[in-house]
Amino acid sequence: MLHKEFWDLNYISGPLVFLGNGDRFPTGAILDLVMEDGSSRQGQVLEASKKHAVVQVLQGTQGLDIKGVSVSLKKESARVGVAKDMIGRSFNGTGDPIDGLPPVIADKELDITGTAINPVSRDKPNDFIETGISTIDGFNTLVRGQKLPIFFGAGLPANEVANMIVQQSSTKGDSEEFVVVFGAMGLTEREVGYFLRSFQEGGQGSRVVSFINKASDPAIERIFTPRCALTVAEYLAFEHDYQVLVVLTDMTSYCEALRQISSAREEIPGRRGYPGYMYTDLSTIYERAGRIRGKKGSVTQVPMLTMPDDDMTHPIPDLTGYITEGQIVLSRGLHRQGVFPPVDLLPCLSRLMNNGIGEGRTRKDHRALANQLYSCYAQGCDVRKLMAIVGEDALSEMDKKYLRFANQFEARMIGQRETRRTIEETLGLGWELLGYLPKEELTRVSREFIEMYYPKNAEASA
């Protein structure tokens, strides 16, 4: 293929280069920028018009001079090579290997923007994905084809939680092939080392495809990272029938890169300086989760993002919440108490939980038990607030039982440490904790379930 070269760079602004006569290049095209010394960089066309083309340079514009640079068309669009052999490998944000092994021989090259799933062909998300974390499996169940984000504040152990999900997640069916695609944006060298080392030491590296963009890498590469990860996930799910779980962290770094590009393009800013199209842009990532009728595979997403100033109304978590199907929230208060993972259960939600639980999937009493535990824990938290005002001596005996339940619930159910729990162990522990309360207080579970699961020796202590 012949590549026609051009030399008319107009000017440089931040990570962007502006070319004259931009209608020569299609929007989304990948260009080669070759400097006088023979070194080259790649860029993607963001906007093309008769006046100019706006190109984001993937390796950054530092040291780039508008004179003596030749530009040629490399690809009509940003694409990534995909193959089953990518499982167990690590790549940078644009799909180049970083694990010291040779490049993967691609079965095909796919456009990283993907193709929207026709709403008519979408299948209803169902079936249960076991993460091994009680607060997710028992109370905010992750369902195949769902997109369930995790919100956390700066300084909370989100990386450790992400590592638990990557290493512990599985499907209930032993015959099904399960793989995790891990997309990381803006990580420090220490964090990159932690994840890659943990995947290998935990024995799960052979089932993980990693796309890692470091904090030292160009911010522009962060725009590519989640899309490359999802393109590989879709290929494995819909062409090779894998059940794929995609973990993306940190989407806040992605949105910061989006804001940086928008600012360089001198676009009118929206809330807090983020571009007005950020909602649409995020939807092109989150809506790639799902199932397709007639296909055995599925793509499930767990995007993770930092809430600046612990503010859930910040544009990034706010817009994410509109698109996704629930949220898991990490608590700074529980983290200070030494509870891990510090999941703040009360504001958490999984809108598709009912599709993946119940008889034949988890257990018949799952929904009722989760409702009862939620209710008792919320009441125990209310008693704790009351005690801070009136003192423990002013509490009734029943209030003290709810307070004891809440304390034990946080210490044992939420604070499971690094232990992996099956759904049966989580539900069993739930009934054990309900033993701290008398049967008369259990109004959200049927008498049938109480007779089957309520601890036999709990009546005397309750």
N, C-alpha and C positions, 0 to 999 in steps of 0.2 A: 504494500500500500504506500503510495507516494504522499509525502507530507509537504504541503506548500508552506513556506516560511514567510513571516511578516516581521517588520522592525519598528512599527509605529506605536511605542509605549508613550502615552501622554503624561501621566503622573502617577505617583504612588501615595496611598493614604492608609496608614496602619498596615493591616494584613492584606490590603487590596491593591490591585494594579488596574489602571484604566487604559484600555486600548482604543485606538481610533477605528472607525468603520466597523463597528461591532457586529453588524448583521452578517458578517462572514462566518460567525461561529454560532452554533445552536446553543440555547440555554441548557445548562447542565453538562456541557462538553468538558472533557479533560484536555488540558493543553500542556505542552512541554515548553518551558522557558529556558533557553540555553544562553549562558553568558559568554563573554569573550574568552574566558579562560577554559572553556569547555565544560564547566560544571553546569548541571541542569536542576531545575525544580519543576514541580507539577502544580497546576492550578485548575480550578473549576470555574466555569462561566456561571455567574449568578444572575446576570442580566445582560441582554443583548438588544441593541437598537441601532439605527443607522448612524447615530451620533457616536456611541461608544459601547464597549463591552466592559462589564465589571467582573474582574477575575480575582477569586480568593486563592492566595498562594499557600499551599499546604505546608511547606517548610518555613514559612515566614518570609518577610521582605527585607530583613536585616542584611545589609551588604549588597542589595540589589540596586543597580543603576539603570535609569531609563535609556541610557545610551549603550549600544552594542549588545542588546538582548534580542535574540530571535525567538519568535513564537510560532509554534506549529500545532496543528490539531492531532491529538493522540487517540482519543476515543470520543464517540458521539455522546456518551454519558458515563457517569461514574459507575464502575462495575467491579465485582469481586469474584474471583474464582472459587467455586465450591466443589467439595468432594466429601465422601464419607471418611476419607483418611484424615480429615481435619480434626476428628474427635481425638482428644488427648494432646492437642497441640496448642501453642500460644502464639498470638499474632499482635502486631501493633494496631492502632486505630484504623488503618487503611487496608489491613489484611496481609501485611508482609510478616514472615516468621521472625520471632524474637527468641526462640528457644534453642538456637544454634543448629537446628536441623535443616535439611534442604527444603526448598519451597515445595508445596503440595502440588501434585499434578492434577489440575482441575478437570472435573468431568464436564463442566460448562461454566460460562461466565454469566452472572446475573446482574441486572441493574439494582443498585442498592436501595433505590427508592421503593422497590417492591411494586406489587399490584394490589389494589384494594380488593378485599373479599366481597363478592357480590352479596348484599344482605339476604337475598333469596336463597343463596346456596349455603349460608351460615347454618351450622348445626348448634343446637342448644348446649352451652357448657354443662357438663355433668361429670360424674365420677370424681373420686377423691384423690388428692395428692397429699401424701403424708410427709410433712416437713420434720417431724420428730420434736417440734416445739409445741408444748401443750396449749399455750395461749393462742396459737394459730389453729392447730388441728382440732382442739376441743371447742373453741369459742368463735373463731373467725376462719372457718375452714376454707382452704384453697382448693378451687375446683378447676379441672382441666379446661383450658380455653379462657380462663379468667385473667383479668389484669388487676392485681391487688398491690397497691403501693405501700411502702413503709416510710413514715415521716419520723425524722429525728432531729434533735438539736445538736449544735456543734459540741464536740467533746464527749458525746455518748458513744457506747461501744457498738456502733452500727457495722463496722467491718467484721467484728466477731459474730454478730448476728447473721450477716451475709454469708460468712464462711460456714456457719452451722447449716444454713438453708442449702447451700451448694453441696455440702458433704453428706447431709442426712436425708435429703428429699428422695422419695421413691413413690412408685405407684403400687397399688395393692396386688395387681396381677403380675405374677412372677414371669409369665410368658411374654410380657410386653417389654420392648426395648426403651429404656429411659436415658436421656442425656441432658446435661445442663450446659447452656451457653452463657458465659459470664462476660458481660461488657462493663469495663471500668473506665471512668473519665476523670482526669485530673488527679490521679493518685501520686503520692510521693514515692520515692525510691524505697523507703522503709515499708510502705503499704504494699507495693508491688511484690517485694520480697516475702512479706507475710503471707499474702494470698497464694503465690506460686509454691512456696514451701509447704503451706498447710495442705494444699491440694495433693501434693505428692506424698507427704508424710501420712495423711489420712487415708491413702490408698484409693482416692477417688479421681486422681488426675487422669486416668485412662478414660473417663466418661465425661470430661469437661473440655469444652472449646472456649478458650480465653481470648478476648480482644481487649487490649490494655493500652490506654492513652495516659501517659505520665503528665504530671504537672509541668515538667520541663519541655514537653512536646508542644508544638504550635497549637494554640487554642482552636484553630480552624479544624484540626484533625478530630476534635471532639464532636463536630457535626457529623462526621462520617461513622464514628465508632458504633453508636447504637444501631445504625442502619446496616452496617456490615454484619453485626451480630444477628440481627433479625433476619437478614437475607439467608444466612447459613441455617438459622433455626427453621425457617419456612421450607428450605430445601430438604432438610433432614425429616421434617414432620410430614410434608405433603408428597414427597417423592420416595421416601424410604420408611414411612410409617412409624417414625419415632415419636414417643411422648417427650416433648421438649419443654424444659423450664428455662426461661430467660431471666437472669438476674442482672439488672442495670444499676450501677452506682458510680458516681453520684449525679443525678439528673440536674442538680443545681449547678454543677460545673458546666454541663451542657448548655443550660439557659444563660449562664454568664458569657459563654462563647457566642451564643446567639445575639446577646446584647452588644458585645464588642463589635461584631460584624455589622449590625444595624447602625451603630454609632459611626463606624468608618464610612458607611454608605450615606451618612447624613440624613437618615430617615427620621420622621417625626416620632419621638418616643411616646410610649404609652405609660402605664402605671409603673412607677419607680424606675423609669428609664428603659424598661423592657419593650421590645417591639410590639406593636398592636396585633401582629399576626402570630404571637407566641402560642396562643390557644390552638390555632390551626396547625402550627408546626408540631406541637406536642401530640396532637391527635394523629398525625401521620406516623408516629412511633407507637403510641399505645394501642391504636386500633388494629395493629397488625397481629394482635393476639386473637386466638379463636380456633374454631373447628370448622371443617368443611364437610358437607354431606357427601358420603361415599368415600371419604378418606379416613383411615384408621388413626392417623397421627393428629397431634394437637400442639399448639403453641400457647404456653401459659407465661404470663409476665409478672415479675415482682420488681418494679422500679423502686429505687430507694433514693431519697432526696433529703438534703439538709434544709430545715426551716430556719431562715435567718432570724436571729433574735427569738427563737422558739415561737414564732408567729405563724399560726396555721392559716391566717388570712393573707399572708404574703402571696403575691401573684403566682409563684411557682407551685406551692402546695394547693393553693386555691383552685387554679386551673386544672391541675392534676386530678383533684377530687371530683371535678365536674365530668371528666372523661372516663375515669376508672370506676371500678365497682367495689368501693369500700376503701378502708385504710387501716393500717396497723401503726400505732403511735408509741414511740419510746418515751419513757418518763424520766425526767431529771431527778425527781424526788425519790423514786425507787432505786435509781442508780446510786444516789448518795447513801441509801440504806444498805448497799451491797447486794441488791437483788439483781440476778442475771438469769435470763435476758430481761431488761427492765421495761417490759411491755405494760403500758397504761391501758388496762383492759376496758375501762368504761367508755372512752371515746372511740374505741375500735369498732369496726364493722366490716362484714363480708356480705355483700348484697346477694351473692349467688350461693351462699352456704347451704340453703335448703335443697339445692339441686344435687349436692354431692354427698349428703349424709342420709342416715336412716337405715332401715333393714335392707340387707343385701349390699350395702356400701360401707357403712361403719357399724352402727348398732341401733336397734329400734328405739332405745331411750335417749339417743344423743341429743336431739333438739330439746326435749323436755328438761333433761339434766342441765344443759347449757343455760336455759332460761332460769332455772332454779338457782344455779350457782351465781349467775349475774345478779339476780335479785338479792340474794343473801349478801354478796360482796358489797353491793351498792348500799345496802342497809348498814352493814358493818362500817363502811366509810363515813356514813352520816353520823353514826354513834361516835366515831373517833373525833369528828368535828365538834360534836356536842360535848364530849369529855374535855376538850380543850377550853371550853367556856365554863362548865359547871363543876368539873373535877370528876374523878372516877367514883368517889363515894356517893355521888348523887345519881349514879346509874342504877337502873333496875337489874334484877338478876338476868332477865332475858336480854337486856342491852349488853351486859357483860359477855353473854354467850355469843352474840353477834360480833362483838369486838374481838373475842378470841378466835372466832371463825375467820374474820378478815385478816388477822395477823398470821394465822396458820396458812390461809389461802395464798398470801403473798410469799411466805417463806417456803412453802412446799410446792404449790401448783405453779405460780409464776416463776419463782426462783429455783428452777431446775438445774442451774449451772450448765455445764457442757454435756450433760447426760442426754442421750437420745431416748425419747419415750414413744412407744407405739400408741396408737389410738386406744387400744384396749387398756393399756396402763394409765392413760390420761383419764378415761372414763371411770376406771376403778378407783383412782385417787380422788376423783370428784365425789363419788359416793362415800368414800372414807371420810372426807372433810365434812360432808353433810351430817355425819354422825355426831358432830359437835352441837347440833341443834336437835330439838325434839321433833318427832314425826309431825306433830300438829302444825309446825311452822312451814312444812314443805307443801305449799299450796299450788305449785306449778308442775308437779309430777303426779302421775296417776297412782292410785293405791296399788295397782298391779305392779308398777315399777318399784314402789317402796317395798313391797313384800319380796320382790325378787332380789333387789340390790342393796337395800339399807342394811348397814352393818348390824349383825345380830347382837353384838355385845355393846352397842352404842347407847341403847335406851337408858341404862343405868347411869352412864357418865353424863348423858344429855340432861 
